[in-house]
Amino acid sequence: MRHIILAVPLIPLLLGGCSDRPAAPIADPHAAYVASLRAPSGAPQQLARSIARALRSPALRAELKAQLDASPFREHKLHFQHHLHGPGQRLLNAMAGDAQLGATDFARTADSTIPLELYMPVPKHRAAWNGDGNILVATALGDHDAPVAFDTAGKRYVLSPDTPPSTPVLALVPVETDFTPAPSLKMCLSDCGASGGSGGGGAAPTPGLYMTQAHFTQTFEGWLKGAPEFEVHILGQQGQSDSLTDYQCAGEKQLAPYYFDQNDLDWSGSVLLFNAAQLADYKATHPGQNVRVYVVEDDDTACKIKSDAGELSLALSTVDQANRSLTAGKDSSKFWTFARAIINLASSAASLINTNDDLVGNAVKDSVAMEYHAGYNWVVKGANNVTNGWITLEMR
C-alpha cells in the first residue's frame, strides 16, 4: 500500500510530455532565499546558517581561520560583505551553493542586507579554535538579544545572552567597526605631542578638560558583540532652549587628541574631552549654563548618541533629583568642579536621541554624590542614580 501511495504523484510527471497543459513554473531559488530574509532578524540568521553549513569543508575552515587571524582590525574582525567580494570568494561560492544560488545572485542578496562583521568575540574561543568542525556561527541584532546559532549541519540553537558556550562561536553581527585604514594618529593614547593632547616630546598639551582614568562596573556589551566601545560626550544647552545637544565626543573613532579606546573595565591615559577654546565659546554663548560629561557604550554610529528618548530623559532626571541638580561641571581656578545643570529636561531628548546606545551615565562630582573612590574624582551615575563607574577629570 505504501508503494502505491508513493507512486501516485509520479503519474502526472510520466504523462507530462503528452499533455497540452503547460508545466508548473519552477520556483526561483533567488526569490525564495530573498523572501526568507524579510523578517527583521531573517537576513543575519539565514546568512549565519549558510556560513555554518559552508564550514563543513575543512579546507574552507582553515582558510577562514587564517583570514581572521590576519585581520588588522580590532578583535580580528572581517567586514562580511567586503570579504565576500575579496578574499572570501571560496566562502561566497560555498554559501551560494548551499542556498542554491549563483555566486553573483548570492552576493547581491548579501549586499542588500545590513552591513555585517564576522569575527570571534570571545578571546578564549579565538585561542582555542584550530579550524576544526567544533564551531557555531551565531547572530543577534540587539546588544542583549539571545544569540541564534547554527552548527555545521545547520542545526539551530538559542544561546544565553549573558554567558558564551564552551563551543567556539563565530559571530555575524551588525557592523560596529570602522574598517577604513586607521591613520597612525589614531593610535596615539598618551605622550603624543600637541596634536595628541598630552605633551609628549616637550610640546604642551592642548589646554582643556581631560580624562585620565576610567573604571566601569560592567562592559554594557553582550558577549556576542565583543569588546565595549565607550565614548565620553560633552552635553550642553542647545541655543537658549531647555534642550541638550552634543558639543564634543571622545572615543575610539575620533582623531587625537579626542581619541581613546577602552576595551575593558579599566583605562588610564590622557584624552581631551573639551578644549579651552570650546569651553570659552560655550560660556560666552550660554552665560550661566554649564556642560555635562556623559558616558555611553556605543552600539551603532560612532560619536552619535542613539537611545530611547524617554530613557535618556528619565535617566538624567533621576540623577539630577538625587544630586540637587549639581550634575554638570565648570572650570574654576584651573580645576574642574561641580556646577548646576539645566533643570528642565522635558525636550532634551528630541534634539539628541535616536535608537540604541547603552546609557552608562552622567558624571557627578564625588563630593556631591557623597561617594569616593581612591584616585578618582567623579562618579558616573546611570538610571535610578545607580553607580556605573568612576572617572578622573582635570583641567590642563
JORAWO-V641243 format. One line per field, one symbol per residue. ss: DSSP state (2 for helix, 1 for strand, 0 for the rest). phi: phi as a letter, one per 30 degrees, with the letter a starting at -180 (. if undefined). psi: psi as a letter, one per 20 degrees, with the letter a starting at -180 (. if undefined). Layout:
BEGIN
ss->???
phi->???
psi->???
END
This chain:
BEGIN
ss->022222220222222222000000000022222222000002222222222222000222222222222200022201122222200022222222220000222222222000011110002222220000001111100000000111000001110000000001111111000000000222200000222200022200000111111111000000222000011111111000000111111110000000100000011111111112222222222000001111111000000000002222222222222200000111110011111000000002222000000111111112222000000001111022201111111110
phi->.ddddddeddedddcedccdddddddddedddddddcddecddddddddddedddddeddddddeddddddddeihdbdedddddcdcdddedddddddhbdeddddddddddddbbbacdceddddddcjdddaccbbaddecdddcbbcddidcbccddcbddddebccbbedccdddedddddddcahcidddibidiidddddlcbccbabbdadhbdddciddbdbccccadchcccccbccabcadccdecccabccbdbbblabdcadddddddddddbeicbcccbcbcdcbdehbdbadedddedddddddddbhidccbadbhiccbdadceddcecdddcbcbbbddddlcdbeedddhbbbeibbbcccceiiddclabccacb
psi->hhhgghhgihghghihiiqiqqqqqpqohghggghijhqgjgghgghgghgghhjhohghggghghgghipirpklqpogghghidikhggghggghhjlqqhggghgghhirqpqqprohohhghhhpjjrinqqpqqqgqhkqpppqqaiijppqprpihpqrhppppporqpiqojqppqhhhjogrljaghijjkqkiqqqpqapqpiqppqirikpqhhjbqrnqqpqopapockajqqrohqqpaijqqqjjpqoojahqqqcopphorhgggggghhhmpiqrqqoppqopjdppkoporpghggggggghgghikkjljarqpoljqorqrprpgojhjhhhihqffkqpogrpppphhgilppppiqiqpopbqkkpojaqrppqq.
END
